[in-house]
Every structure is written in structure tokens, then in C-alpha cells.
Amino acid sequence: MVTTMIMQRMSVAMEYGVILKWLKKEGDTVKKGDLVVEIFGEKNEFELEAPADGVILKILCDVNDEIPISEPIVFIGKKGEKIPDIRPKKLNEPALAAPTRPVPAEATPIETAGPQKVQAAETRLPSGRIKASPRAKKKAEELGVDLSLIIGTGPGGRIVEKDIVTQPALAAVTMEDTRKVGGLETMTHLRRTIARRMTQSWQHPHITMITEIDMSEVVALREEINKKIQKKLGIRISFNDIIVKAVADTLEKFPKFNATLVGNELRIFSDINIGVAMATEDGLIVPSVKAANKKSITQIAKETKGLGTKAKDNALEPDDLTGSTFTVSNLGSFGVDLFIPVVNPPETAILALGQIKKKPVVIDDIITVRNMMMASCAVDHRVLDGAPAGQFLAALKETLENPFFMKI
């Protein structure tokens, strides 16, 4: 019996996988669990295992093919067995040329005036708005196609999704650019994933609250903890480790910040898993510290250090990159004072942190120098308003300004 090996979902948000390298070739014998192919899925590289014993009868994909989840990629079975006559859908497959077809009598002729003007009048409503289906608009945004340059083949001249991918000649017609190009750089798979996810996030309304936190007590706490554990455990607590713990504890009081919106339902998670944004050479990745509210600062430090090492070695596993329910992004080490983050979908909120630096502040009418940090919290405005976002930041501020109550 032939076994079909499919493109597997390696993270919740993963929609397709990119074939990076075949580790087996057609005719090779494999055992269940043998590594067959290396893929890029969502934000990291993974290896897929053979689902059964047998011979690699047919490899259906080439390197760099973009294969949607659950599509077939390999057939495994007994030598000589007949394989099914099916092929995977490939997102990056070259679009076929648009078939020649007669122009309907009622269609308005296309007016052209050189390479700078190609427009189908029937695709526009009287208001001037282009008629296009939601799927066509999404595909055009993904591919960077100007809808005004596409001929609609749907009902009444409406642009449908297939028009976007079957009209490459029209899609490529743009205004002449006289600027000199010094080089071309193809976006990496990770960068493309980030672009897609951020576009997805930015389609929803955001609101951001900003506050300043006195981190002087955190500075003192960190120094005290490191004196006790550095020699004993061989690790140093970072400011971010303490902040992750404070955020996790605060989320226990604000469950709607630890949730995701699905349709008209707000699904509130029982687990508090903090995504810790980490910069790599290719782009931003967000490993997850599971059940951070139940862990001590020291435990969180051990985990984040391990995740950081695996990220540098490109050794993160699917479980490391999935399951986050709230994200913390800290750019303090880069000298950034303040930035406005974008919510990491499908989460509801994200916390952004700047550097800790000494500043003069007024306490009880006396000017003194304290260690201060700017913090901003962006939330999905469909779910949360300014008042709860402000309350969340206030509670976090209270925790960080009195950190000795946290579990070390």
C-alpha cells in the first residue's frame, strides 16, 4: 500500500512549507522516522520524517517549491507499486498565460496609451472604485500587483483571484523608473513570512499605550540575584528575564490580554506563554517561554538562554516557536528608548521596551537620579480599548517598581 507523505504543519500560523533540501532520493529505502526532507516553515527550518517503512517511489516537489499544508510531497511504498495520479499545489508555480477568448460584445474596449497606461474600464464602478473580489485583493497585495492594470474576467468585469495570477504581462507594466539600482536582493523565506504576518496584523486596528517605569528596584534585584546564583548555576539573570516574569504575573489579572480573536469569539488561554522576540541575521523570531507565570525568574533565565543559543544555531524546534499567547519585544540593548510595536498575530497584545538609563526625576518634590525605562503596549483594538490597556500598563509598572515580591 502506497503511503502519501504530506507537508506537515509545524506551527499554528504555518500555511505552507518551502522545500529546502531533499535528504533522500527516489529509490532509497527508508524506515519510519527517517529524515526525508528539510523544509522552511513559518520562521524556522525543520526536517520531516518518513511516516512509514518503504521505498521512495516518487518525489513530487523540487527545491524552493512552496507547498501548502496537507499537500502531498512524497509517495512511499513497495518497489514497483503504482502511485496515485495526484500532484501537489505549488504556490510559486509559474502562472499560465491567460487563454485567448473572444471579447464579450458588452465589454468596453481596453484603452491603452503606451506602457504607462493600461486600464480596463469595465473593472471600475461609477464611483471609480475598482471591482475586485476579497480574494483577488488579498492576492494582489501579496504579489504587489496594481489592480488598475488587471482585466476583470468575473461577472460584470469583476476582478477575481485567477486574474491576478494569469495576467503577468499586465501586472508587470509599471511607470518607468529612472532611478539607478545598485543591486538586487531576494527576500529570504523568513523575511517573506515576517512581511506576510505583519501585513496580516496591520489589517486590524491597533491602539498603543505608553508609560515610563522606574526600574531602579529591578536593577538592585538583578544585582542581588546574580550575586547568589551566577557561580552556583553558571548563568546571569537579564533585565528581560525579570520583565518576562512580571508580565506573566500581570497577565493573570488581565486574561483578555492573553487571548486570541476567532470570528466573533474571544478565546482566553488558560496557559500564559510569553513569546520573547529575538533578532537573528535573517529577521525576527519569537520563541515561547511556556507557563511563565508558574516559573521563577531563574527558571525563565535558563529557558531564555537555551532558546537564544538554539536560535543562533538555527536549531529551534517546532514546539519552541509555537504556543505563545503574549509577546515581549525589548530593543533596549540597541540603545532604543521607545518604539511602537505591531501585534504578533494571532495574539491580542504585545509589550515593547526601551533601554534602561539614568534620568533626573522628581520624587516627593526632590530631584533625584533614577533608572528609567519607557514601555509601550499595543493591543488589537477590536478586542481591547485604551482604558484596559492603560490599566494593564499601570499594573505592570507597579510590579516592576516593587519587584521583590516576585518569585526568584
DRENDO-1510 file (C-alpha; in Angstrom, 1 decimal, always signed):
<recs>
REC; n; res; u; v; w
REC; 1; MET; +0.0; +0.0; +0.0 .
REC; 2; VAL; +1.4; +3.4; -1.0 .
REC; 3; THR; +1.8; +5.9; +1.8 .
REC; 4; THR; +1.5; +9.6; +1.0 .
REC; 5; MET; +3.8; +11.9; +2.9 .
REC; 6; ILE; +2.3; +15.4; +3.2 .
REC; 7; MET; +3.6; +18.8; +4.0 .
REC; 8; GLN; +3.1; +19.0; +7.8 .
REC; 9; ARG; +2.0; +21.9; +9.9 .
REC; 10; MET; +4.9; +22.7; +12.2 .
REC; 11; SER; +3.4; +25.7; +13.9 .
REC; 12; VAL; -0.1; +27.1; +14.4 .
REC; 13; ALA; +0.3; +30.0; +12.0 .
REC; 14; MET; +2.1; +28.0; +9.3 .
REC; 15; GLU; +0.2; +28.0; +6.0 .
REC; 16; TYR; +2.9; +26.4; +3.7 .
REC; 17; GLY; +6.3; +25.0; +3.7 .
REC; 18; VAL; +9.3; +25.6; +1.4 .
REC; 19; ILE; +11.4; +22.7; +0.2 .
REC; 20; LEU; +15.0; +23.4; +1.2 .
REC; 21; LYS; +16.8; +20.1; +0.6 .
REC; 22; TRP; +15.9; +16.5; -0.1 .
REC; 23; LEU; +17.7; +14.2; +2.3 .
REC; 24; LYS; +16.6; +11.1; +0.4 .
REC; 25; LYS; +16.2; +10.4; -3.3 .
REC; 26; GLU; +13.8; +8.3; -5.4 .
REC; 27; GLY; +14.6; +4.6; -5.0 .
REC; 28; ASP; +16.1; +5.0; -1.5 .
REC; 29; THR; +14.8; +2.7; +1.3 .
REC; 30; VAL; +13.5; +4.4; +4.4 .
REC; 31; LYS; +12.3; +3.4; +7.8 .
REC; 32; LYS; +9.5; +5.1; +9.7 .
REC; 33; GLY; +11.1; +8.1; +11.4 .
REC; 34; ASP; +14.0; +8.6; +8.9 .
REC; 35; LEU; +14.6; +12.2; +7.9 .
REC; 36; VAL; +13.4; +12.7; +4.3 .
REC; 37; VAL; +13.3; +16.4; +3.6 .
REC; 38; GLU; +14.4; +19.7; +5.0 .
REC; 39; ILE; +11.8; +22.5; +4.9 .
REC; 40; PHE; +11.3; +26.1; +6.0 .
REC; 41; GLY; +8.0; +26.5; +7.8 .
REC; 42; GLU; +6.8; +29.9; +9.2 .
REC; 43; LYS; +10.0; +31.1; +10.8 .
REC; 44; ASN; +12.5; +28.3; +11.1 .
REC; 45; GLU; +13.9; +25.2; +9.3 .
REC; 46; PHE; +12.7; +21.7; +10.1 .
REC; 47; GLU; +13.1; +18.2; +9.0 .
REC; 48; LEU; +10.2; +16.0; +8.1 .
REC; 49; GLU; +10.2; +12.2; +8.9 .
REC; 50; ALA; +9.1; +9.3; +6.8 .
REC; 51; PRO; +5.6; +8.3; +8.0 .
REC; 52; ALA; +6.1; +4.6; +7.1 .
REC; 53; ASP; +8.7; +2.0; +6.0 .
REC; 54; GLY; +9.3; +1.5; +2.3 .
REC; 55; VAL; +10.9; +2.9; -0.8 .
REC; 56; ILE; +10.8; +6.4; -2.0 .
REC; 57; LEU; +8.7; +5.9; -5.1 .
REC; 58; LYS; +8.2; +9.4; -6.2 .
REC; 59; ILE; +9.3; +12.9; -5.1 .
REC; 60; LEU; +6.7; +15.4; -6.1 .
REC; 61; CYS; +8.4; +18.7; -5.3 .
REC; 62; ASP; +11.6; +20.5; -6.3 .
REC; 63; VAL; +13.8; +22.6; -4.1 .
REC; 64; ASN; +12.3; +26.1; -3.4 .
REC; 65; ASP; +8.7; +24.9; -4.1 .
REC; 66; GLU; +6.2; +26.4; -1.8 .
REC; 67; ILE; +3.8; +23.7; -0.8 .
REC; 68; PRO; +0.5; +24.4; +1.2 .
REC; 69; ILE; -0.2; +22.4; +4.4 .
REC; 70; SER; -1.5; +18.8; +3.8 .
REC; 71; GLU; -0.5; +18.7; +0.1 .
REC; 72; PRO; +1.4; +15.5; -1.0 .
REC; 73; ILE; +5.2; +15.7; -1.4 .
REC; 74; VAL; +6.4; +12.1; -1.5 .
REC; 75; PHE; +5.0; +8.7; -2.2 .
REC; 76; ILE; +6.4; +5.8; -0.1 .
REC; 77; GLY; +5.6; +2.1; -0.8 .
REC; 78; LYS; +6.9; -1.2; -2.2 .
REC; 79; LYS; +9.2; -1.1; -5.2 .
REC; 80; GLY; +7.2; -1.2; -8.4 .
REC; 81; GLU; +3.9; -0.2; -6.7 .
REC; 82; LYS; +1.6; +2.0; -8.8 .
REC; 83; ILE; +1.5; +5.6; -7.4 .
REC; 84; PRO; -1.6; +7.8; -7.3 .
REC; 85; ASP; -2.1; +10.2; -10.2 .
REC; 86; ILE; -2.1; +13.3; -8.0 .
REC; 87; ARG; +0.3; +16.3; -7.7 .
REC; 88; PRO; +0.7; +18.9; -5.1 .
REC; 89; LYS; -0.5; +22.5; -5.5 .
REC; 90; LYS; +2.6; +24.8; -5.7 .
REC; 91; LEU; +2.1; +28.4; -4.6 .
REC; 92; ASN; +5.2; +29.5; -6.5 .
REC; 93; GLU; +4.3; +27.7; -9.7 .
REC; 94; PRO; +4.6; +30.0; -12.8 .
REC; 95; ALA; +1.3; +31.4; -13.8 .
REC; 96; LEU; +0.0; +30.1; -17.1 .
REC; 97; ALA; -0.6; +32.5; -19.9 .
REC; 98; ALA; -4.2; +33.8; -20.0 .
REC; 99; PRO; -6.2; +31.8; -22.5 .
REC; 100; THR; -7.3; +33.6; -25.7 .
REC; 101; ARG; -11.0; +34.2; -25.6 .
REC; 102; PRO; -13.4; +36.4; -27.5 .
REC; 103; VAL; -14.2; +39.8; -26.0 .
REC; 104; PRO; -17.9; +39.9; -25.0 .
REC; 105; ALA; -19.9; +42.3; -27.0 .
REC; 106; GLU; -20.9; +44.3; -24.0 .
REC; 107; ALA; -17.4; +44.8; -22.7 .
REC; 108; THR; -15.8; +48.2; -23.0 .
REC; 109; PRO; -12.6; +48.1; -25.2 .
REC; 110; ILE; -9.3; +48.5; -23.3 .
REC; 111; GLU; -7.8; +51.9; -23.8 .
REC; 112; THR; -4.0; +51.9; -24.0 .
REC; 113; ALA; -1.5; +54.7; -24.2 .
REC; 114; GLY; +2.0; +53.3; -24.0 .
REC; 115; PRO; +3.5; +51.4; -21.2 .
REC; 116; GLN; +2.3; +53.8; -18.5 .
REC; 117; LYS; -1.4; +53.4; -19.1 .
REC; 118; VAL; -3.2; +50.1; -19.3 .
REC; 119; GLN; -6.6; +50.1; -17.8 .
REC; 120; ALA; -9.8; +48.1; -18.2 .
REC; 121; ALA; -12.8; +50.4; -17.9 .
REC; 122; GLU; -15.3; +47.7; -17.1 .
REC; 123; THR; -13.5; +46.8; -13.8 .
REC; 124; ARG; -14.5; +50.2; -12.3 .
REC; 125; LEU; -17.7; +51.2; -10.7 .
REC; 126; PRO; -19.3; +54.6; -11.5 .
REC; 127; SER; -17.6; +55.9; -8.3 .
REC; 128; GLY; -14.2; +55.0; -9.8 .
REC; 129; ARG; -13.6; +52.2; -7.3 .
REC; 130; ILE; -12.2; +49.0; -8.8 .
REC; 131; LYS; -14.5; +46.0; -8.7 .
REC; 132; ALA; -12.5; +43.1; -7.2 .
REC; 133; SER; -13.3; +40.1; -5.0 .
REC; 134; PRO; -11.8; +40.0; -1.5 .
REC; 135; ARG; -9.5; +37.1; -2.5 .
REC; 136; ALA; -8.3; +39.0; -5.5 .
REC; 137; LYS; -7.5; +42.0; -3.4 .
REC; 138; LYS; -5.6; +39.8; -0.9 .
REC; 139; LYS; -3.6; +38.1; -3.7 .
REC; 140; ALA; -2.8; +41.4; -5.4 .
REC; 141; GLU; -1.5; +42.7; -2.1 .
REC; 142; GLU; +0.7; +39.6; -1.6 .
REC; 143; LEU; +2.1; +39.9; -5.1 .
REC; 144; GLY; +2.4; +43.7; -5.2 .
REC; 145; VAL; +0.1; +43.9; -8.2 .
REC; 146; ASP; -1.7; +47.1; -9.2 .
REC; 147; LEU; -5.4; +46.2; -9.6 .
REC; 148; SER; -5.9; +49.1; -12.0 .
REC; 149; LEU; -3.7; +47.2; -14.5 .
REC; 150; ILE; -5.8; +44.0; -14.4 .
REC; 151; ILE; -8.6; +43.0; -16.7 .
REC; 152; GLY; -11.5; +41.5; -14.8 .
REC; 153; THR; -13.0; +38.3; -16.1 .
REC; 154; GLY; -15.6; +37.8; -13.4 .
REC; 155; PRO; -19.3; +38.7; -13.6 .
REC; 156; GLY; -19.7; +42.3; -14.8 .
REC; 157; GLY; -16.0; +42.7; -15.3 .
REC; 158; ARG; -15.2; +42.0; -11.6 .
REC; 159; ILE; -11.5; +41.1; -10.9 .
REC; 160; VAL; -11.2; +37.6; -9.5 .
REC; 161; GLU; -8.2; +35.8; -7.9 .
REC; 162; LYS; -7.3; +33.9; -11.1 .
REC; 163; ASP; -7.0; +37.2; -13.0 .
REC; 164; ILE; -4.1; +38.3; -10.7 .
REC; 165; VAL; -2.0; +35.2; -11.4 .
REC; 166; THR; -2.9; +34.7; -15.1 .
REC; 167; GLN; -2.1; +38.2; -16.3 .
REC; 168; PRO; +1.7; +38.5; -15.6 .
REC; 169; ALA; +2.3; +40.7; -18.6 .
REC; 170; LEU; -0.2; +43.3; -17.5 .
REC; 171; ALA; +0.8; +43.0; -13.9 .
REC; 172; ALA; +4.4; +43.8; -14.8 .
REC; 173; VAL; +3.5; +47.1; -16.7 .
REC; 174; THR; +4.5; +49.9; -14.4 .
REC; 175; MET; +5.6; +53.5; -14.6 .
REC; 176; GLU; +9.2; +53.8; -15.9 .
REC; 177; ASP; +11.6; +54.2; -13.0 .
REC; 178; THR; +14.7; +56.2; -13.9 .
REC; 179; ARG; +16.4; +55.6; -10.6 .
REC; 180; LYS; +19.6; +53.5; -10.8 .
REC; 181; VAL; +19.6; +50.2; -9.0 .
REC; 182; GLY; +22.8; +49.3; -7.3 .
REC; 183; GLY; +21.8; +45.7; -6.6 .
REC; 184; LEU; +19.0; +43.2; -6.1 .
REC; 185; GLU; +18.3; +41.1; -3.0 .
REC; 186; THR; +15.7; +38.4; -2.9 .
REC; 187; MET; +13.8; +38.3; +0.4 .
REC; 188; THR; +14.6; +35.2; +2.5 .
REC; 189; HIS; +11.9; +32.8; +3.4 .
REC; 190; LEU; +11.9; +34.2; +6.9 .
REC; 191; ARG; +11.7; +37.8; +5.7 .
REC; 192; ARG; +8.8; +36.9; +3.5 .
REC; 193; THR; +7.0; +35.2; +6.4 .
REC; 194; ILE; +7.5; +38.3; +8.6 .
REC; 195; ALA; +6.2; +40.5; +5.8 .
REC; 196; ARG; +3.1; +38.4; +5.4 .
REC; 197; ARG; +2.4; +38.2; +9.2 .
REC; 198; MET; +2.9; +41.9; +9.7 .
REC; 199; THR; +0.6; +42.7; +6.8 .
REC; 200; GLN; -2.0; +40.4; +8.3 .
REC; 201; SER; -1.6; +42.1; +11.7 .
REC; 202; TRP; -1.8; +45.7; +10.3 .
REC; 203; GLN; -5.1; +45.0; +8.6 .
REC; 204; HIS; -6.6; +45.2; +12.1 .
REC; 205; PRO; -6.9; +48.4; +14.2 .
REC; 206; HIS; -4.2; +48.9; +16.8 .
REC; 207; ILE; -4.1; +51.2; +19.8 .
REC; 208; THR; -0.9; +51.8; +21.8 .
REC; 209; MET; -0.5; +53.0; +25.4 .
REC; 210; ILE; +2.9; +54.4; +26.7 .
REC; 211; THR; +4.3; +54.8; +30.2 .
REC; 212; GLU; +7.6; +55.3; +31.9 .
REC; 213; ILE; +8.7; +52.8; +34.6 .
REC; 214; ASP; +11.2; +53.3; +37.4 .
REC; 215; MET; +13.5; +50.3; +37.1 .
REC; 216; SER; +15.8; +51.2; +40.0 .
REC; 217; GLU; +14.5; +48.4; +42.2 .
REC; 218; VAL; +14.8; +45.9; +39.3 .
REC; 219; VAL; +18.4; +46.9; +38.9 .
REC; 220; ALA; +19.0; +46.3; +42.6 .
REC; 221; LEU; +17.1; +42.9; +42.5 .
REC; 222; ARG; +19.0; +41.7; +39.4 .
REC; 223; GLU; +22.4; +42.5; +41.1 .
REC; 224; GLU; +21.3; +40.7; +44.3 .
REC; 225; ILE; +20.1; +37.6; +42.4 .
REC; 226; ASN; +23.2; +37.4; +40.2 .
REC; 227; LYS; +25.5; +37.5; +43.2 .
REC; 228; LYS; +23.7; +34.4; +44.6 .
REC; 229; ILE; +23.3; +32.3; +41.5 .
REC; 230; GLN; +26.0; +33.2; +39.0 .
REC; 231; LYS; +28.7; +31.0; +40.5 .
REC; 232; LYS; +26.2; +28.3; +41.6 .
REC; 233; LEU; +24.3; +27.9; +38.3 .
REC; 234; GLY; +26.6; +29.5; +35.8 .
REC; 235; ILE; +24.0; +31.9; +34.4 .
REC; 236; ARG; +23.3; +35.6; +34.7 .
REC; 237; ILE; +19.8; +37.0; +35.0 .
REC; 238; SER; +19.0; +39.6; +32.4 .
REC; 239; PHE; +16.6; +42.5; +32.8 .
REC; 240; ASN; +14.4; +40.9; +30.2 .
REC; 241; ASP; +14.1; +37.7; +32.3 .
REC; 242; ILE; +12.7; +39.7; +35.2 .
REC; 243; ILE; +10.4; +41.6; +32.9 .
REC; 244; VAL; +9.0; +38.4; +31.4 .
REC; 245; LYS; +8.2; +37.1; +34.8 .
REC; 246; ALA; +6.5; +40.4; +35.7 .
REC; 247; VAL; +4.5; +40.4; +32.5 .
REC; 248; ALA; +3.4; +36.8; +33.1 .
REC; 249; ASP; +2.2; +37.6; +36.7 .
REC; 250; THR; +0.4; +40.7; +35.4 .
REC; 251; LEU; -1.4; +38.7; +32.7 .
REC; 252; GLU; -3.0; +36.6; +35.4 .
REC; 253; LYS; -5.0; +39.7; +36.4 .
REC; 254; PHE; -5.8; +40.7; +32.8 .
REC; 255; PRO; -6.9; +37.5; +31.0 .
REC; 256; LYS; -8.2; +39.3; +27.8 .
REC; 257; PHE; -4.6; +40.3; +27.0 .
REC; 258; ASN; -3.8; +36.6; +27.0 .
REC; 259; ALA; -6.3; +35.6; +24.3 .
REC; 260; THR; -7.0; +35.4; +20.5 .
REC; 261; LEU; -10.0; +36.5; +18.5 .
REC; 262; VAL; -11.5; +33.8; +16.3 .
REC; 263; GLY; -14.5; +35.1; +14.3 .
REC; 264; ASN; -16.8; +36.6; +17.0 .
REC; 265; GLU; -15.3; +34.6; +19.8 .
REC; 266; LEU; -12.5; +35.7; +22.1 .
REC; 267; ARG; -10.7; +32.6; +23.2 .
REC; 268; ILE; -8.9; +33.2; +26.5 .
REC; 269; PHE; -6.0; +30.9; +27.2 .
REC; 270; SER; -5.5; +29.1; +30.5 .
REC; 271; ASP; -1.7; +28.9; +29.8 .
REC; 272; ILE; +0.4; +32.1; +29.9 .
REC; 273; ASN; +3.2; +31.5; +27.3 .
REC; 274; ILE; +5.4; +34.6; +26.8 .
REC; 275; GLY; +6.9; +35.0; +23.3 .
REC; 276; VAL; +10.3; +36.5; +23.6 .
REC; 277; ALA; +11.3; +38.4; +20.4 .
REC; 278; MET; +14.8; +37.6; +19.3 .
REC; 279; ALA; +16.7; +39.2; +16.4 .
REC; 280; THR; +18.6; +36.9; +14.0 .
REC; 281; GLU; +20.6; +37.7; +10.9 .
REC; 282; ASP; +17.6; +36.9; +8.7 .
REC; 283; GLY; +14.9; +38.6; +10.8 .
REC; 284; LEU; +12.8; +38.4; +14.0 .
REC; 285; ILE; +11.8; +35.2; +15.6 .
REC; 286; VAL; +9.6; +34.7; +18.7 .
REC; 287; PRO; +10.4; +31.6; +20.8 .
REC; 288; SER; +8.0; +30.9; +23.6 .
REC; 289; VAL; +8.5; +30.5; +27.3 .
REC; 290; LYS; +5.7; +28.2; +28.3 .
REC; 291; ALA; +3.8; +28.7; +31.6 .
REC; 292; ALA; +6.0; +31.6; +32.5 .
REC; 293; ASN; +3.6; +32.7; +35.3 .
REC; 294; LYS; +4.4; +29.4; +37.1 .
REC; 295; LYS; +8.2; +29.7; +36.8 .
REC; 296; SER; +10.7; +31.6; +38.8 .
REC; 297; ILE; +12.9; +34.3; +37.4 .
REC; 298; THR; +15.9; +31.8; +37.5 .
REC; 299; GLN; +13.9; +29.2; +35.6 .
REC; 300; ILE; +12.9; +31.7; +33.0 .
REC; 301; ALA; +16.5; +32.8; +32.6 .
REC; 302; LYS; +17.7; +29.3; +32.0 .
REC; 303; GLU; +15.0; +28.8; +29.4 .
REC; 304; THR; +15.6; +32.0; +27.5 .
REC; 305; LYS; +19.3; +31.4; +27.4 .
REC; 306; GLY; +18.7; +28.0; +26.0 .
REC; 307; LEU; +16.3; +29.4; +23.4 .
REC; 308; GLY; +18.8; +32.1; +22.4 .
REC; 309; THR; +21.5; +29.6; +21.9 .
REC; 310; LYS; +19.3; +27.4; +19.7 .
REC; 311; ALA; +18.2; +30.4; +17.7 .
REC; 312; LYS; +21.8; +31.3; +16.9 .
REC; 313; ASP; +22.5; +27.7; +15.8 .
REC; 314; ASN; +19.2; +27.6; +13.8 .
REC; 315; ALA; +18.3; +24.6; +16.0 .
REC; 316; LEU; +14.9; +25.7; +17.3 .
REC; 317; GLU; +12.2; +23.0; +17.2 .
REC; 318; PRO; +8.6; +23.5; +16.3 .
REC; 319; ASP; +7.5; +23.4; +20.0 .
REC; 320; ASP; +9.9; +26.3; +20.7 .
REC; 321; LEU; +8.2; +28.6; +18.2 .
REC; 322; THR; +4.6; +27.8; +18.9 .
REC; 323; GLY; +2.1; +28.4; +21.6 .
REC; 324; SER; +2.9; +32.0; +22.6 .
REC; 325; THR; +0.0; +33.9; +24.0 .
REC; 326; PHE; +1.6; +37.3; +24.5 .
REC; 327; THR; +4.9; +38.8; +23.1 .
REC; 328; VAL; +7.6; +40.9; +24.8 .
REC; 329; SER; +9.9; +42.8; +22.4 .
REC; 330; ASN; +12.9; +44.5; +24.0 .
REC; 331; LEU; +15.2; +46.8; +22.0 .
REC; 332; GLY; +17.0; +48.3; +25.0 .
REC; 333; SER; +20.3; +46.6; +24.1 .
REC; 334; PHE; +20.3; +48.5; +20.8 .
REC; 335; GLY; +20.0; +51.9; +22.5 .
REC; 336; VAL; +16.4; +52.3; +21.6 .
REC; 337; ASP; +14.4; +54.5; +24.0 .
REC; 338; LEU; +10.9; +53.9; +22.7 .
REC; 339; PHE; +9.1; +52.2; +19.8 .
REC; 340; ILE; +5.6; +51.3; +18.7 .
REC; 341; PRO; +5.2; +47.5; +18.2 .
REC; 342; VAL; +2.9; +45.6; +15.9 .
REC; 343; VAL; +0.8; +42.9; +17.5 .
REC; 344; ASN; +2.1; +39.4; +16.7 .
REC; 345; PRO; -0.9; +37.6; +15.2 .
REC; 346; PRO; -3.0; +35.8; +16.3 .
REC; 347; GLU; -2.2; +37.3; +19.7 .
REC; 348; THR; -4.2; +40.2; +21.2 .
REC; 349; ALA; -1.4; +42.4; +22.6 .
REC; 350; ILE; +2.4; +43.0; +22.7 .
REC; 351; LEU; +4.7; +44.8; +25.0 .
REC; 352; ALA; +7.6; +46.9; +23.7 .
REC; 353; LEU; +10.5; +48.0; +25.9 .
REC; 354; GLY; +13.3; +50.6; +25.5 .
REC; 355; GLN; +16.7; +50.9; +27.3 .
REC; 356; ILE; +17.1; +51.5; +31.0 .
REC; 357; LYS; +19.0; +54.7; +31.6 .
REC; 358; LYS; +19.6; +57.1; +34.4 .
REC; 359; LYS; +17.4; +60.2; +34.3 .
REC; 360; PRO; +16.6; +63.0; +36.7 .
REC; 361; VAL; +13.1; +62.6; +38.2 .
REC; 362; VAL; +11.1; +64.3; +40.9 .
REC; 363; ILE; +10.1; +62.2; +43.9 .
REC; 364; ASP; +8.4; +64.0; +46.9 .
REC; 365; ASP; +9.4; +67.4; +45.3 .
REC; 366; ILE; +13.0; +66.4; +45.3 .
REC; 367; ILE; +15.0; +65.9; +42.1 .
REC; 368; THR; +16.9; +62.6; +42.1 .
REC; 369; VAL; +18.5; +60.3; +39.6 .
REC; 370; ARG; +16.7; +57.0; +38.9 .
REC; 371; ASN; +17.0; +54.2; +36.3 .
REC; 372; MET; +14.1; +54.7; +34.0 .
REC; 373; MET; +12.6; +52.7; +31.1 .
REC; 374; MET; +9.9; +53.6; +28.5 .
REC; 375; ALA; +7.3; +50.9; +27.8 .
REC; 376; SER; +4.5; +50.7; +25.2 .
REC; 377; CYS; +1.7; +48.2; +24.9 .
REC; 378; ALA; -0.1; +47.8; +21.6 .
REC; 379; VAL; -3.4; +45.9; +21.6 .
REC; 380; ASP; -5.9; +44.7; +19.0 .
REC; 381; HIS; -8.5; +47.5; +19.2 .
REC; 382; ARG; -11.2; +45.1; +18.1 .
REC; 383; VAL; -10.8; +43.3; +21.5 .
REC; 384; LEU; -9.4; +45.9; +23.9 .
REC; 385; ASP; -9.8; +49.6; +24.4 .
REC; 386; GLY; -7.5; +52.3; +25.8 .
REC; 387; ALA; -8.7; +52.0; +29.4 .
REC; 388; PRO; -7.9; +48.3; +30.0 .
REC; 389; ALA; -4.6; +48.8; +28.1 .
REC; 390; GLY; -3.7; +51.7; +30.5 .
REC; 391; GLN; -4.7; +49.6; +33.5 .
REC; 392; PHE; -2.5; +46.7; +32.3 .
REC; 393; LEU; +0.5; +49.0; +31.9 .
REC; 394; ALA; -0.2; +50.5; +35.4 .
REC; 395; ALA; -0.3; +47.1; +37.0 .
REC; 396; LEU; +2.9; +46.1; +35.2 .
REC; 397; LYS; +4.5; +49.3; +36.3 .
REC; 398; GLU; +3.5; +48.6; +39.9 .
REC; 399; THR; +5.0; +45.1; +39.8 .
REC; 400; LEU; +8.3; +46.3; +38.3 .
REC; 401; GLU; +8.7; +49.1; +40.7 .
REC; 402; ASN; +8.2; +46.7; +43.6 .
REC; 403; PRO; +9.8; +43.5; +42.2 .
REC; 404; PHE; +11.0; +41.9; +45.4 .
REC; 405; PHE; +7.6; +40.2; +45.7 .
REC; 406; MET; +8.2; +38.1; +42.5 .
REC; 407; LYS; +9.3; +34.5; +42.8 .
REC; 408; ILE; +13.1; +34.4; +42.4 .
</recs>
